């Protein structure tokens, strides 16, 4: 069973930065497609950024130029560097993993809360 654990959330002022981390168990991390999602109260979960095993990435328009997704396969860890945070970035952020590399995400973490104050 693959375990996914996020960390790094917190309270930050608008314009500040946070770095989220996601550690994934197992031996297929380097082959995995990985993604960050977020869900704000009363809203649907939305894709923030994702990366493939080939290191290609894509971002939601709302975070382009401010957020950077990266991965360290030696540590089974994915990161989300979030700069120039806005109050509208406030949400619970979830890490998702697909160890097969294609298709939907099979494994999800419990999420980490990010709150941006104005």
Secondary structure, 3 states (H helix, E strand, C coil): CCCEEEECCEEEECCCCEEEEEEECCCCHHHCEEEEEEECCCCCCEEEEEECCCCCEEECCCCCCCEEEEEECCCCEEEEEECCCCHHHCEEEEEEEECCCCCCCCEECCCEEEEEEC
